[in-house]
């Protein structure tokens, strides 16, 4: 029986007296409050908890500790927002481009990469099912850009769509260098042996323009390696580098950089297990989140 189901049974000849007593009590209480007398607070009513069916989700306020509950700020009250990357600039280079294959004359012309001549760009690799590296690179870059902007960074991209040609790898280095970012990341996926698995972080080797940022790039590379291992299920490469790290002196983006920068091969698109991960939007978001975590960690300790 609920509280609302309980009724007080009163003899009919006493109803008038009871009503008069209740009315008198209410009037006296009101007069006392009007006169400024200290009214005795009503006893607190302890409500019984609602029964929760099996599998039902408790209310959020019931789950959180009292200390964690915060009142909504009043209108017009500034709200403190944690932006760990406020004021920072981050360069993001999604490798290749979706229509590079349509203009072989352009992407095959030679450019100086700081140490030797190499082709302007390539088409990149793809999975056995035809999912292109260019598409993977760009999707991860978009997820990463959104995360970085949310946390206060200004993001400089070397390309803004996946249906163009180029730019050349030396031009990409120029775009990043001219923006003077605090750090930069080149996003790729590999086309290694089908039996090989895993990611590799490619780091620059001292070569003139990049001399001043070699040590910082190496530190950033370690942060990227740690973040990928902690935030994703992709293992270190079984065929490229040592413990997921590989110094490279033949890549324009790394040779020509004037800011701390590394290139990550996020996995091997020619391996069936890696390919299933790399083509998953959920995994692409995890890669982006891990890269942002590495960027935050690097800039915090720089």
Secondary structure, DSSP 8 states (H G I E B T S, - for coil): --GGG------GGGHHHHHHHHHHHHHHHHHHHHTT-----------------TT----HHHHS-GGG------TT-------TTTT-EEEEEE-S-TTGGG-HHHHTSEEE-SSSEEES-----B-TT--BHHHHHHHHHHHHHHHHHHTT-EEEES-S-SSS----HHHHHHHHHHHT-SEEEEEEEE---TT---BEEEEE---STTGGGHHHHHHHHHHHHHHHHHHSS--B-SSSSBTTEEEESS-HHHHS-SS-EEEEEEEETTSHHHHHHHT-HHHHHHHHHHHHHHHHHHHH--
